[in-house]
Amino acid sequence: LVSGAGNQPVLNSLYWVSLKAGDKFVRIGLWGSCYGTNNVVKECSTPTVPVNWPQAEGIPVAVSVNLPKTIYMAIFVLFILACLAMGGALIVALFTFFRKLPNLFLAAASLVATGAYLIVFIMVVVAVGKFKSGAEHAGASASFGPSPWLILGSFIASALATVWY
């Protein structure tokens, strides 16, 4: 959730995709981008919603990506939906342990979160793939960041929670 939110040691290491051109790089996350040189983050952009990856602050080359611009907003909205669903399920689970009626809510909430996490993961993998291809055409390189794998872990944990309820 804090991906690309600021220039702090943990925050600037959570991102969807990293683009590198020469010694300059940019890491694009959910809220913005952090950029610098020689693997040292110098500055982060002001958090915005949604972050349009090809036009993110700090990109040293022009990257052309053949994706609808609404995909970035869809990633943001579905990710927030999944987090809220799991947060709601966690709160209900903490206060209503071993009651039958809340289990229906918990199963529904974790099922919604599971579906949203899966869709976000697929969308991010497709977007990173297209971004990587666009970066290679621009003479740069791009790679996955740690955030897509954290989403995959969230999907697996949410799927296990759904099965549990």
Disulfide bonds with the S-S distance in Angstrom:
Cys34-Cys44 1.94
